[in-house]
C-alpha cells in the first residue's frame, strides 16, 4: 500500500514478526542486505527464539559517524531516479546504467530494475519506490536525502540526532547464539575505504559472534 509513514528498523522488525505470525512460521533463517542486515540483527535481538540462522550481506557492522556520512553520499547517488518521470523504459534504464555505482550490467540487474518501473497517471514511466519511504528510513537513523535537513536537525535537535546515529551500537553481537554467515564485497565504491562493510567492522563482528563465518568477494562492490 506504500503508506506515507511507518518505516525504520523498529517498524520493519514489527512487520516481520506480524508476517511470520500470519504465515504460522515459527523459526526462520534471515537474510538481509545493507539496511536489511540491520533489520535481521534487530529482529534476532528482539525475538531470538524465532531465529535459527542469519545471513548478512554487506551490512550489520558498527561504523563511525564519519563513515555513515560517507555512505549517505553513496545512497544519495543511487536515489536520483526516485520521483522522476521518464518518456520510456529505455530512458529509465539508461539513467540507472550511468550511475558510477553500476560497474557491470547484466541480465539479472536488468530484470531487477525492470521490476521497479511502473506507468503513472501521466502515462510516463517512473520508479515505484516513493521518495518519502527512503527519506523516513534515513530520518530514523539521523540522516536525510537533504544535506540541509541533516544540518538543521543536528543544530536544532543535537541530542536526538546523535541518539539516532548511534542506534546501531545497541546491537549486542556477543548475545547472538545462532550461526551467522557474512558476505562482504571488498571492492570500494568510489574511494579506497568506502566499502559498505569495512574490515574493522567485520573483524569486530567476527570476534564477538560465537559462530561466525565470513566470505569476501574481491571483485564485487
N, C-alpha and C positions, 0 to 999 in steps of 0.2 A: 504493500500500500504506500510505502515511502512517506510516512508521516513527517510533519515538519520538525518534530522533536522526538527524542528517545534513543540517543546514540551514546557512544562512550563505552569504555571497557566494562564498567559495572553493569550497565544495562544489557550489554551483549551476554554477560555471564548469566543474568536472569533469563534472558530469552533462550539461551542454550538449554538451561535446566528445564524450562517450560516445554521446549521442543522434545527433549528426551522423555519427559514425563508423559507427554501426549502420545508419543510413539511406544510407550512402555518399554523403553530401553534402559536397563539398569546401569551397565558399565560400558565404557567406550575407550577406544584409543583416539586421542585428539591429535589432529594435525593442523598446524596454523603457520601462516607465512606473515612475517613482519608484524603488523598490529594483531593479526590472528594468533601469533605466537604468544603475545602478552595476554590475550584473552584466554588461551589454553592454560597458561600458568595460573592466572587469576581464578579460573574455574576450578582447577585442581586444588588451589589453596582453600577455596570456599566449600567445595564438595569432593574431598579426596576419596570418599567411598564410592564415587561414581566413575572413577578413572582407573584404567589398567595399563595405560602407557601414553607417552606424549612424544610427538614428532614436531620439532621446531625448525622452521625454515627461515634463516636469516632474521632472527628476532628473538626477543625474550631476555636479552642481556641487559645488564645495568650499564648505562652510558652517562657521560658527563653532560652538563648543561650546554657546553660548547659544541659537543657532538650533536646534541638534539637540534641546536640552531642550524648546524650544517645540514642535517638531514631534512630540516624544514625547507631549505632551498631546493633540495632534490625533489621533495614532494610537490612544491610549487611548480616546478618544471613539468611534472607529469600530469598536472591538473589543468593545463592550458586548454584542453579540449572540452572541459566541462562548461556548460551554459552557452556554448557557441552553436550557431546554425550553419549547416553545410548544404551546398547545392546537390551534392551527390555522395554516395558511399565512398567513391574513389577519393574525393576531396578530404573526407574524414580520415581515411587510412593514410593518405599522403602526409597529413599533419602528424599522425602518430609515428610514422616511419622517420620523420625528420627530427624526432627527439634524440638528443645525444644519449639518452638512457637506452635507446634501442641500438644494440651493437650488431645484431644479426637477425634478419627477418626470416621466418619460416612458416609453413602451413599451420602449425599449431598456434602460433601467435596471431595469425590472420583470423583463424576460427574464433579465438578468444575475443579479439577486438570487434569482430562482426557481431558477436553475441550482445554487445552493449550499445548497438546502434538501433535507433527507432525513428519513425517518422512522426513529426509533431503536427499540430493543428495548422501550421503554415505550409504544410506539405514539404518541409525541409527535413534534413537529417540532423540528429543530434545524439549525444551520449545519454543513456538512460540513467546515469548516476547524477542526482541533483547536487548542485554545488553546496547547498546548505547541509547536506549529510556530512561531507568531508569537513566543512567548517566546524560543525559541532564536535566531530571526532577530535579535531585539533584543539578546540577550546577546552575540552575536558582534560587535556594534557598540558594546558597552559600555552598552547600555540594558536595559530590562526593562519588563514590564507593571506591575510593582510599584515605587512610589517607594521603599519600604523597602529593596528589593533593590539599587536603584541606589545609595542612600546607604551601605548595608552594603558593597557591592563597592568603592565609592570609598574608604571608610575602611580596609577590610581589605587591598585589593589596588590601591592607588592607581596604581602604575606600569603594571600590566596594564590597568586601566580606561582610563587616558589613551592608552595604546597602541592600544586598540581604537577609541576615539573618533576618533583621528587617522588611522585606517586609510585613509579616502578620500583623504587627501592624497598617497598613493602613486601615484595616477593621474597619469601624465605626459601632459598634453594636447598638448604640443609634439611628442610622438612619434607622434601619430595621423596616419596617412598616407592615410586613406580619407575620402570625403565624409561630413560629419555634418550632419544636419538636427535642429534643436532646436525642439520645440513647447512654448511657455510659456503657462500660464494666468496672466494678470496680476491677476485679481481675488483679493483676500486671502480667507483662510478666515474668521477671526474678527476679527483686528486688522489695522492698516494695513500692517505689514511681515511678514506670516507666509505669503507665497507659498512654495510648495514649491521654487521655483527663483527666488530673489531676483535683482534686477537686477545687483547687484555680482558675484554668482557667474556670471551669464550673460555679462557683459562680459569676465570673465577667460577664460572658455571661448572666446569669440569672438576674443579677442586671440591666444590661443596655438594654436588649431587652425587649420591652414592653409586647409582647405576646409570652411568652416562657414557654414550659413545658419540664420537664426532666424525663426520665425513666432510672433507673440504674439497671444493672443486676449483682448481686453479684458473680455468678458462672462463668461468661464469661471473657476471656481476649481479 
